[in-house]
Amino acid sequence: MSVKINNEKLFALWAHDLYPYVCGGPITKMNKSGSVETENYGKGFYFNPLLILPLEEGKELLSKLKVLEKEYDSAKKSLHKSFLKRIEDECPQIYKKIK
């Protein structure tokens, strides 16, 4: 049996396989077992959250994680470019074939 969350607005975080390894969203329903349904995960899909926070605190935390995710993506692109340059410099015969 699930219970609608109306009075206290809550935010759940769940594990994800990509950096920063969590996603989150406002809780819409919660089972007595502690599993939740969120707007972002999808209606009818329940999971056991890693963390439950008050709504605004959860949004703030997720916002900080999104900033870190953008920094991570930027650093990853920069690293990729630098290694392509090394292939071009150290193995030009290969670089010509992959570009």
C-alpha positions as CSV (number, residue, x, y, z in Angstrom):
1,M,0.0,0.0,0.0
2,S,1.3,3.4,-0.9
3,V,0.6,6.7,0.7
4,K,0.5,10.1,-1.1
5,I,2.9,12.6,0.2
6,N,1.1,16.0,0.5
7,N,2.0,17.9,3.6
8,E,5.7,17.3,3.9
9,K,7.5,17.7,0.6
10,L,10.4,15.3,0.4
11,F,13.2,14.6,-2.1
12,A,14.8,11.2,-2.8
13,L,18.2,10.3,-4.2
14,W,18.9,7.0,-5.9
15,A,22.0,5.3,-7.2
16,H,23.0,5.8,-10.9
17,D,25.7,4.2,-13.0
18,L,27.2,7.5,-14.3
19,Y,29.0,10.3,-12.5
20,P,28.0,11.7,-10.0
21,Y,26.4,8.3,-9.4
22,V,23.1,9.6,-8.0
23,C,19.9,11.1,-9.4
24,G,17.1,12.6,-7.5
25,G,13.6,13.9,-7.5
26,P,10.6,15.0,-5.5
27,I,8.7,12.1,-3.8
28,T,5.1,11.6,-4.9
29,K,4.3,8.4,-3.0
30,M,6.0,6.3,-0.3
31,N,5.3,2.7,0.8
32,K,5.3,1.5,4.4
33,S,8.4,-0.4,3.5
34,G,10.2,2.8,2.7
35,S,10.3,2.5,-1.1
36,V,9.3,5.6,-3.0
37,E,7.9,6.9,-6.2
38,T,9.2,10.2,-7.6
39,E,8.3,12.6,-10.4
40,N,11.7,12.0,-12.1
41,Y,12.0,8.2,-11.8
42,G,8.5,7.7,-13.2
43,K,4.9,7.0,-12.1
44,G,4.5,3.5,-10.8
45,F,8.2,2.8,-10.4
46,Y,9.3,2.4,-6.8
47,F,12.8,2.1,-5.4
48,N,14.6,2.2,-2.1
49,P,16.3,5.6,-1.9
50,L,19.9,6.2,-0.9
51,L,18.8,9.3,1.0
52,I,15.5,11.2,1.7
53,L,15.8,14.9,2.4
54,P,13.4,17.9,2.7
55,L,12.4,19.0,-0.8
56,E,14.5,22.2,-0.9
57,E,17.6,20.6,0.7
58,G,17.4,17.8,-1.9
59,K,17.1,20.2,-4.8
60,E,20.0,22.2,-3.5
61,L,22.2,19.0,-3.2
62,L,21.2,17.8,-6.7
63,S,22.1,21.3,-8.0
64,K,25.6,21.0,-6.5
65,L,26.0,17.6,-8.0
66,K,25.0,18.9,-11.4
67,V,27.7,21.5,-11.2
68,L,30.2,18.8,-10.4
69,E,28.9,16.7,-13.3
70,K,29.5,19.5,-15.7
71,E,33.1,20.0,-14.4
72,Y,33.7,16.3,-14.7
73,D,32.4,16.2,-18.3
74,S,34.6,19.1,-19.2
75,A,37.7,17.5,-17.6
76,K,37.0,14.3,-19.4
77,K,36.8,16.0,-22.8
78,S,40.0,17.8,-22.1
79,L,41.8,14.6,-21.1
80,H,40.4,12.9,-24.3
81,K,41.8,15.7,-26.5
82,S,45.2,15.6,-24.8
83,F,45.5,11.8,-25.4
84,L,44.4,12.2,-29.0
85,K,47.2,14.8,-29.4
86,R,49.7,12.3,-27.9
87,I,48.6,9.7,-30.4
88,E,49.0,12.2,-33.2
89,D,52.5,13.1,-32.0
90,E,53.8,9.7,-31.0
91,C,51.9,7.4,-33.5
92,P,51.1,9.5,-36.5
93,Q,50.6,6.5,-38.7
94,I,47.7,5.4,-36.4
95,Y,46.3,8.9,-35.9
96,K,45.8,9.2,-39.7
97,K,43.7,6.1,-39.7
98,I,41.5,7.0,-36.8
99,K,40.8,10.6,-37.8
